[in-house]
């Protein structure tokens, strides 16, 4: 699980072009949206594509992302349970 | 009677250099555009977190506009500055990236962050958001730099009071080749706003 969380942090930084943010700057429970990393709606769509491409998880309702993308910890828990690759 | 407008300031961004009013104020050894524009962004102490999410055309247009507009003492609530931009390659550089992401049916994962930039006028939105411009904006595609069209369109906007000032010019990006020339037109300035002067300034560097 710890490895997955580190992997997710690295993917988030790279795919969302977060300048001057490193893996150690993101805590497992930091909010990804709002006051945390301040991601926006396009970032949310990128994360949905990432779930599909890298973990074989296809969200039927984009609104599901609101809960799944709450933090790296929540994302990792969801991926561990639902991943198909 | 036709009102005469003036070019107040202008800038060029090409060949690893950034100049304002004909004077080089930043140059860099980085041949790769991404590295060059990042270094320029930091040199000008630009503070805009969304910058690194933009595509290359928007980064080029945004930074060129930002350097000119930051000297204008803009209002915090709203600014009546129109944008009239043009180029040759449209958004082709980003279009290719999107095409590469969708051409294989078995690996069909288009990036939303790339797709949103598959129109050249998106860069106008980025500039408008940063500087609170709720005014007219247009983006034209030409085979070459077209001073005549830019001058006519800009004069029309100013004479009809659609805008107090117009930021206009050329922002072209394709496959690591980039060329930006922007100039600000208003009632005051040392250079007369006519096609000869626009062409002269475009060819300055």
Interface residues (C-beta under 8 A of the other chain):
Chain A: X16 X17 X18 X19 X38 X42 X43 X45 X46 X49 X52 X53
Chain B: X38 X49 X51 X52 X53 X109 X110 X111 X112 X113 X116
